[in-house]
């Protein structure tokens, strides 16, 4: 009997084939552009003339810019303020809406709905909501006798306005927390009830430790996305102002590249952003190790 020209693939081999499109996209759209930008950071290039080698001058120009430290401070502020609030809000809403009910499915859908709205449309909608003159938010505050902030037109209230805007997009974290909470066996809570644990004790000694790895991963994700993908929202709402109050590192990269045509300096600033992202992830990892929060596969086995 003739042997077949090919033999069936194993299950593991088929799984690897399913990963090929995803890995190809990462290589072509993430790794390759990142490596090219790192090489470009050592050249003077304006897209109109051939690049010329200048060594590490672009890194010196970027890091000595008077707006560089300000952009890092604003970037960190817009990570430190909203990320814990987003993760905490998603977790608490998941706890409130974890049980089945007649109208709870509608509430769950309403929590997730803002996450599927395009960022540009979402930013423009909030630009109208927080308009200091005719926006619904200030009209509501005026109706109940509270002061009306200037929001995006006021350097003092621009950051709180962006934080408020970001708190509405917690749908993805909400779904992850909801799925993790529903995966906790009911027998665990029943055993705690038999031992006489009240609601607060079950939350702090049962639910929160079991959910800690999930909350840690959500914090990683939100910190990275907030730091790197806040450009669209800031560009459409404040443009980095007023008075550079919301001028972040992505805005600096945009101005260096597309405003001044200094693509080498923009690439250098981009790698500073990568380094800052890595430092944030490292800090979160060290905090997790200090609190003895694990993220291995065995940690998620309840």
C-alpha positions in Angstrom: 0.0 0.0 0.0 1.3 3.4 -1.0 1.9 5.8 1.8 -0.1 9.1 1.6 1.8 12.1 0.3 0.9 14.1 3.4 -0.2 13.1 6.8 -2.9 14.8 8.9 -1.8 17.6 11.1 -1.9 17.2 14.8 -4.1 19.3 17.0 -1.2 21.4 18.2 -0.1 22.0 14.7 -3.5 23.2 13.7 -3.6 25.6 16.6 -0.3 27.0 15.5 -1.7 27.5 12.0 -4.6 29.4 13.5 -2.1 31.8 15.1 -0.2 32.5 11.8 -2.5 35.4 10.7 -2.3 37.0 14.1 1.5 36.6 14.3 1.9 37.9 10.7 -0.1 41.0 11.6 2.1 41.6 14.7 5.3 41.3 12.7 4.2 43.4 9.8 2.2 46.1 11.6 4.0 46.3 15.0 7.5 44.8 15.2 8.7 45.9 11.7 7.5 49.5 12.0 8.9 49.7 15.5 12.4 48.5 14.3 12.3 50.9 11.4 11.4 53.8 13.7 14.3 52.9 16.0 16.7 53.0 13.0 15.1 56.3 11.8 15.7 57.9 15.3 19.5 58.1 14.4 18.9 60.1 11.2 17.7 63.5 10.2 14.7 62.9 7.9 11.9 65.2 6.7 10.4 63.0 4.0 11.5 65.5 1.4 15.2 64.8 1.2 17.4 61.7 1.8 18.0 60.8 5.5 21.4 61.8 6.9 23.1 60.2 9.9 23.3 62.4 13.1 23.8 59.7 15.8 21.9 60.3 19.1 21.2 64.0 18.4 17.5 63.3 18.0 17.3 61.8 21.5 19.1 64.9 22.9 16.8 67.3 21.0 13.7 65.5 22.2 14.7 65.1 25.8 16.0 68.7 26.2 12.8 70.2 24.7 11.0 72.3 27.3 7.8 70.6 26.5 9.2 67.1 26.9 9.0 66.9 30.7 5.6 68.5 30.7 4.3 65.9 28.2 5.6 63.1 30.4 4.0 64.6 33.5 0.6 65.0 31.7 0.9 61.4 30.2 1.5 59.9 33.6 -1.3 62.0 35.2 -3.7 60.7 32.6 -2.6 57.1 33.4 -2.5 57.3 37.2 -5.9 59.0 37.6 -8.3 57.1 35.3 -6.8 53.6 35.1 -7.5 52.6 38.8 -11.0 54.2 38.5 -11.8 52.4 35.3 -10.7 49.0 36.7 -12.5 49.6 40.0 -15.6 50.8 38.2 -15.7 47.7 35.9 -15.2 45.4 38.9 -17.9 47.0 41.0 -20.4 47.1 38.2 -19.7 43.4 37.4 -20.4 42.5 41.1 -23.7 44.5 41.0 -24.8 43.0 37.7 -23.5 39.4 38.1 -26.9 37.9 39.0 -29.6 37.1 36.6 -32.6 39.4 36.5 -35.4 40.7 34.3 -33.7 44.0 33.3 -30.1 43.2 34.1 -29.2 42.2 30.6 -30.3 45.6 29.4 -28.0 47.2 32.0 -25.1 45.1 30.9 -25.6 46.1 27.3 -25.8 49.7 28.3 -22.5 49.4 30.1 -20.8 47.8 27.2 -22.3 50.0 24.5 -19.9 53.0 24.8 -17.0 50.6 24.1 -18.1 49.9 20.5 -18.5 53.5 19.6 -15.6 54.8 17.4 -13.1 56.9 19.4 -13.6 60.0 17.1 -17.4 59.9 17.5 -17.1 59.4 21.2 -14.7 62.3 21.6 -16.8 64.7 19.6 -19.9 63.6 21.6 -18.2 64.5 24.9 -16.9 67.7 23.4 -20.5 68.7 23.1 -21.5 67.2 26.5 -18.8 69.2 28.3 -19.2 72.4 26.4 -19.0 75.1 29.1 -21.8 77.3 27.5 -24.5 75.0 26.2 -23.3 71.5 27.2 -25.8 69.2 29.0 -23.3 68.7 31.9 -23.1 72.3 32.8 -26.8 72.9 32.3 -27.5 70.1 34.8 -25.0 71.5 37.3 -26.6 75.0 36.9 -30.0 73.5 37.5 -29.0 72.0 40.8 -27.1 75.1 41.9 -23.5 73.9 41.5 -20.7 75.8 39.8 -20.1 75.1 36.1 -16.5 74.3 35.2 -14.9 75.4 32.0 -13.9 71.7 31.3 -11.8 71.6 28.1 -11.6 75.4 27.9 -10.0 75.6 31.4 -6.5 74.4 32.1 -7.6 73.4 35.6 -10.5 71.3 34.5 -9.2 69.9 31.2 -7.6 66.8 32.9 -10.7 66.0 35.0 -12.8 66.3 31.8 -10.6 63.7 30.1 -10.8 61.4 33.1 -14.6 61.7 33.2 -14.7 60.9 29.5 -12.5 57.8 29.9 -14.7 56.4 32.7 -17.5 55.7 30.3 -15.5 53.2 28.3 -15.2 50.4 30.8 -17.3 47.9 28.8 -14.5 45.5 27.9 -13.1 45.3 31.5 -16.7 44.9 32.7 -17.2 41.9 30.5 -13.9 40.3 31.6 -14.8 40.8 35.3 -18.3 39.6 34.8 -17.1 36.4 33.1 -14.5 35.8 35.9 -17.0 36.4 38.7 -19.5 33.9 37.1 -16.6 31.4 36.8 -16.2 31.3 40.6 -17.9 28.1 41.8 -21.0 28.7 44.0 -19.7 26.0 46.3 -16.9 28.3 47.4 -19.3 31.0 48.5 -21.6 28.4 50.1 -18.7 27.2 52.2 -17.9 30.7 53.3 -21.6 31.2 54.3 -21.5 28.0 56.3 -18.4 29.3 58.1 -20.4 32.4 59.1 -18.7 34.9 56.8 -20.7 38.1 56.1 -20.9 40.0 52.8 -17.9 42.2 53.5 -15.8 39.3 54.6 -16.7 37.3 51.5 -15.7 40.2 49.4 -12.3 41.0 50.9 -11.2 37.4 51.7 -12.8 35.5 48.9 -13.9 37.5 45.9 -11.1 40.0 45.8 -8.2 37.5 46.2 -9.7 35.3 43.4 -10.1 38.3 41.1 -6.7 39.9 41.8 -5.0 38.3 38.8 -7.8 39.5 36.5 -7.7 43.0 37.9 -3.9 43.1 37.5 -4.1 42.1 33.9 -6.8 44.7 33.3 -4.6 47.3 35.0 -1.7 46.4 32.6 -4.0 46.6 29.6 -5.6 49.9 30.6 -2.3 51.5 31.5 -0.7 50.6 28.1 -3.8 51.6 26.1 -4.3 54.9 27.9 -0.7 55.9 27.5 -0.4 55.1 23.8 -4.0 55.4 22.4 -5.1 58.7 24.1 -4.0 60.8 21.1 -7.3 60.7 19.2 -9.3 61.8 22.2 -7.0 64.6 23.2 -6.4 65.8 19.6 -10.2 66.2 19.0 -11.2 67.6 22.4 -8.3 69.9 23.6 -5.6 69.7 21.0 -3.1 69.5 23.9 -4.3 72.6 25.5 -5.5 74.8 27.0 -2.0 76.2 27.9 -0.5 72.7 27.4 -2.5 71.3 30.3 -3.2 68.1 28.3 -0.1 68.1 26.1 1.0 64.4 26.3 3.9 62.5 24.8 1.8 61.2 21.8 1.0 64.9 21.0 4.7 65.7 21.1 5.4 62.8 18.7 2.7 64.1 16.3 3.9 67.7 16.3 7.6 66.6 15.8 6.7 64.3 12.9 3.8 65.9 11.1 4.0 69.5 12.3 7.8 70.1 12.0 8.6 67.2 9.6 11.3 66.0 12.1 10.6 62.3 11.6 13.8 61.3 13.3 13.0 63.3 16.4 9.5 61.9 16.4 10.9 58.3 16.2 13.2 59.1 19.2 10.2 60.4 21.1 8.3 57.3 20.2 10.9 55.1 21.7 10.8 57.2 24.8 7.1 56.4 24.9 7.9 52.7 24.6 10.4 52.9 27.4 7.9 54.7 29.6 5.3 52.1 28.9 7.8 49.4 29.8 8.6 51.1 33.1 4.9 51.4 34.0 4.4 47.6 33.3 7.5 46.8 35.3 6.3 48.9 38.3 2.9 47.1 38.2 4.7 43.8 38.0 6.8 44.6 41.0 3.8 45.7 43.0 2.0 42.5 42.1 5.0 40.5 43.3 5.1 42.5 46.5 1.4 41.7 47.1 2.0 38.1 46.0 -0.4 38.2 43.1 0.4 35.6 40.5 -0.5 35.4 36.9 0.4 31.8 36.1 -2.1 29.4 34.7 -2.5 27.7 38.1 -3.6 31.0 39.6 -6.8 31.0 37.6 -7.8 27.5 38.6 -10.4 28.0 41.3 
